[in-house]
Amino acid sequence: MAQKEGGPEMGLFISRGNLGAKAVAGAPAAGGGVVVEVREKKGPLRAAIPTMPFPLAVICLFLNTFIPGLGTFISAFTVLCGARSDLISERGVCCVFWLNVAAALIQILTAVIVVGWIMSIFWGMDMVILAISDGYRDQGLPQDV
């Protein structure tokens, strides 16, 4: 079942059915709607999160959970040791390093009002998610597991 959103000039379709299979962007879906591909646009701080080996990402998550910002600060040095990031090709290694240090300082300074602590935990979770998705990409396994 597809429902047309907005006015006749917008023409945005939202599929409410359960497709159960991958669909090509712009192709008609099984329920009559159109599947639209959505990509998350990351800001500079989020795009600077390095892709590390899984054990190191888990250690950074653990550190971020108990000492806000410490895992993020350590992850900044992994950029200097060759860890990949979405932003390195655009801004360079030094800029990505300093963006990670800035994110760590923001987490440390705002941990007093709990915001930095929560941000630090989410940052660590993003590191683990990036490590897992990179592991699947390296092994050629499907990423939607």
PETA-V377524 format. One line per field, one symbol per residue. psi: psi as a letter, one per 20 degrees, with the letter a starting at -180 (. if undefined). A space follows every 50 residues. Layout:
psi: ???
This chain:
psi: pqppqaahhgkppppjrogiqqqppiqprhjiapppppppoqrhghiipq orqghhhhghggghhhnpighhghhhhhghjjqqqhighgirggghghhh gghghggghjhhkighgghgghghhhgggggghhghghijqpik.
